[in-house]
Amino acid sequence: MLFSVALAEKLKSKGVTAFAAHPGIILETSLQSNVTQEMFMEGFAIGTERNGGKPIEVEKFKNKQEGVSSILTAALDPSIASSSGGFVRDNKLFDQVKPYASSKENANKLWSMSEEWVGQKFAY
């Protein structure tokens, strides 16, 4: 999400938009093939803790077509262009993003650190 915030800012003068998109939980792929039940439960516990002790709402599993729909919305929907840098979930802009995940300051820090790590500065 922070990468999208930074990229949106860097490319807005060129008319380019950037979004973070969450496809959901898709069982028809092998993306989670190496995730054990223990790892999943650990992630769920961390999420619950970060959510103030309330269990995270587990969304229904999606098929491949449903999963790609939010990505296509981010890439192709002109009605969200003015919200470049935003987060798309379930085919719409998701407005419950934590402040630390949408902070321009954090996004710029991450961008600078990434440039240091790869040993390259990117100009726009």
Backbone hydrogen bonds in HBPLUS format (Angstrom, degrees):
<---DONOR---> <-ACCEPTOR-->    atom                        ^
c    i                          cat <-CA-CA->   ^        H-A-AA   ^      H-
h    n   atom  resd res      DA  || num        DHA   H-A  angle D-A-AA Bond
n    s   type  num  typ     dist DA aas  dist angle  dist       angle   num
A0005-VAL N   A0001-MET O   3.01 MM   4  6.36 153.0  2.08 150.0 157.9     1
A0006-ALA N   A0002-LEU O   3.01 MM   4  6.28 164.6  2.03 154.1 157.0     2
A0007-LEU N   A0003-PHE O   2.83 MM   4  6.03 167.8  1.84 155.9 159.9     3
A0008-ALA N   A0004-SER O   2.90 MM   4  5.88 161.6  1.93 145.7 150.7     4
A0009-GLU N   A0005-VAL O   3.26 MM   4  6.45 156.9  2.32 142.4 147.9     5
A0010-LYS N   A0006-ALA O   2.99 MM   4  6.25 159.0  2.04 152.6 158.6     6
A0011-LEU N   A0007-LEU O   2.97 MM   4  6.08 146.6  2.08 151.5 159.1     7
A0012-LYS N   A0008-ALA O   3.07 MM   4  5.77 116.9  2.48 141.2 151.5     8
A0014-LYS N   A0011-LEU O   2.97 MM   3  5.36 150.8  2.06 111.8 121.1     9
A0016-VAL N   A0011-LEU O   3.31 MM   5  5.44 164.0  2.34 145.9 141.2    10
A0015-GLY N   A0012-LYS O   3.04 MM   3  5.11 164.4  2.07 108.0 112.3    11
A0085-GLY N   A0018-ALA O   2.59 MM  67  5.38 151.1  1.67 176.0 172.8    12
A0020-ALA N   A0086-GLY O   3.02 MM  66  6.40 166.6  2.04 159.4 163.2    13
A0088-VAL N   A0020-ALA O   2.77 MM  68  6.19 163.9  1.80 159.3 164.0    14
A0022-HIS N   A0088-VAL O   2.92 MM  66  6.33 161.2  1.95 170.4 176.7    15
A0062-LYS N   A0025-ILE O   2.77 MM  37  5.91 167.8  1.78 160.2 163.3    16
A0033-SER N   A0030-SER O   3.10 MM   3  5.00 165.5  2.12 111.3 112.0    17
A0035-VAL N   A0032-GLN O   3.05 MM   3  5.20 167.4  2.07 113.1 116.4    18
A0040-PHE N   A0036-THR O   2.97 MM   4  6.27 160.8  2.01 153.4 158.7    19
A0041-MET N   A0037-GLN O   2.92 MM   4  6.14 163.4  1.95 151.5 155.6    20
A0042-GLU N   A0038-GLU O   2.94 MM   4  6.13 149.8  2.03 145.0 153.6    21
A0043-GLY N   A0039-MET O   2.98 MM   4  6.25 158.6  2.03 149.7 154.8    22
A0044-PHE N   A0040-PHE O   2.91 MM   4  6.19 152.7  1.99 147.4 155.7    23
A0045-ALA N   A0041-MET O   2.89 MM   4  6.10 153.6  1.96 144.9 151.6    24
A0046-ILE N   A0042-GLU O   2.98 MM   4  6.27 157.2  2.03 148.9 154.8    25
A0047-GLY N   A0043-GLY O   2.96 MM   4  6.15 161.5  1.99 148.1 153.3    26
A0048-THR N   A0044-PHE O   2.91 MM   4  6.13 151.7  1.99 145.7 153.5    27
A0049-GLU N   A0045-ALA O   2.96 MM   4  6.19 159.1  2.00 147.9 153.3    28
A0050-ARG N   A0046-ILE O   2.94 MM   4  6.21 161.1  1.97 152.2 157.2    29
A0051-ASN N   A0047-GLY O   2.96 MM   4  6.04 123.1  2.29 134.3 149.1    30
A0051-ASN N   A0048-THR O   3.12 MM   3  4.94 135.4  2.32  92.2 105.1    31
A0053-GLY N   A0048-THR O   2.89 MM   5  5.16 141.6  2.04 152.8 152.9    32
A0052-GLY N   A0049-GLU O   3.24 MM   3  5.54 136.7  2.44 117.7 115.4    33
A0054-LYS N   A0051-ASN O   3.42 MM   3  5.64 165.6  2.44 108.0 110.6    34
A0067-GLY N   A0063-ASN O   2.94 MM   4  6.13 155.5  2.00 154.1 162.0    35
A0068-VAL N   A0064-LYS O   2.99 MM   4  6.21 153.4  2.06 152.1 157.5    36
A0071-ILE N   A0068-VAL O   3.11 MM   3  5.25 119.2  2.49 100.5 115.7    37
A0072-LEU N   A0068-VAL O   2.95 MM   4  6.27 157.6  2.00 157.4 164.2    38
A0073-THR N   A0069-SER O   2.90 MM   4  6.12 150.6  1.99 144.3 152.7    39
A0074-ALA N   A0070-SER O   3.01 MM   4  6.23 160.9  2.05 144.0 148.3    40
A0075-ALA N   A0071-ILE O   3.03 MM   4  6.27 149.8  2.12 143.0 151.5    41
A0076-LEU N   A0072-LEU O   2.80 MM   4  5.76 150.6  1.89 151.4 158.3    42
A0077-ASP N   A0073-THR O   3.01 MM   4  5.10 160.0  2.05 138.8 140.5    43
A0080-ILE N   A0077-ASP O   3.36 MM   3  6.10 171.6  2.37 119.9 122.3    44
A0081-ALA N   A0078-PRO O   3.31 MM   3  5.29 163.8  2.34 104.5 109.3    45
A0083-SER N   A0080-ILE O   2.81 MM   3  5.46 161.8  1.84 124.6 130.8    46
A0084-SER N   A0081-ALA O   3.22 MM   3  5.50 137.1  2.42 122.8 118.8    47
A0086-GLY N   A0083-SER O   2.95 MM   3  5.68 131.7  2.19 145.6 153.7    48
A0094-PHE N   A0087-PHE O   2.76 MM   7  5.59 169.4  1.77 168.6 166.9    49
A0089-ARG N   A0092-LYS O   2.93 MM   3  5.64 161.9  1.96 164.9 161.0    50
A0092-LYS N   A0089-ARG O   3.20 MM   3  5.64 153.6  2.27 111.9 119.0    51
A0101-ALA N   A0098-LYS O   2.94 MM   3  5.40 143.7  2.07 113.3 124.1    52
A0102-SER N   A0099-PRO O   3.23 MM   3  5.34 158.2  2.28 103.9 110.4    53
A0107-ALA N   A0103-SER O   2.89 MM   4  6.11 157.7  1.94 148.4 155.5    54
A0108-ASN N   A0104-LYS O   2.89 MM   4  6.06 158.2  1.93 147.5 152.3    55
A0109-LYS N   A0105-GLU O   3.01 MM   4  6.28 154.2  2.08 148.0 155.4    56
A0110-LEU N   A0106-ASN O   2.93 MM   4  6.16 165.5  1.95 153.3 156.6    57
A0111-TRP N   A0107-ALA O   2.93 MM   4  6.12 159.0  1.97 147.2 153.4    58
A0112-SER N   A0108-ASN O   2.93 MM   4  6.09 165.7  1.95 148.5 152.0    59
A0113-MET N   A0109-LYS O   2.91 MM   4  6.12 164.3  1.93 153.8 158.4    60
A0114-SER N   A0110-LEU O   2.88 MM   4  6.02 155.7  1.93 148.5 155.5    61
A0115-GLU N   A0111-TRP O   2.98 MM   4  6.28 155.1  2.04 150.3 156.6    62
A0116-GLU N   A0112-SER O   3.03 MM   4  6.33 154.4  2.10 146.8 153.8    63
A0117-TRP N   A0113-MET O   2.90 MM   4  6.17 159.5  1.94 151.7 157.1    64
A0118-VAL N   A0114-SER O   3.03 MM   4  6.27 155.4  2.09 150.8 156.1    65
A0119-GLY N   A0115-GLU O   2.90 MM   4  5.80 118.2  2.29 135.1 150.5    66
A0120-GLN N   A0115-GLU O   3.09 MM   5  5.27 149.8  2.18 145.1 150.2    67
A0119-GLY N   A0116-GLU O   3.19 MM   3  4.97 141.1  2.35  93.4 104.8    68
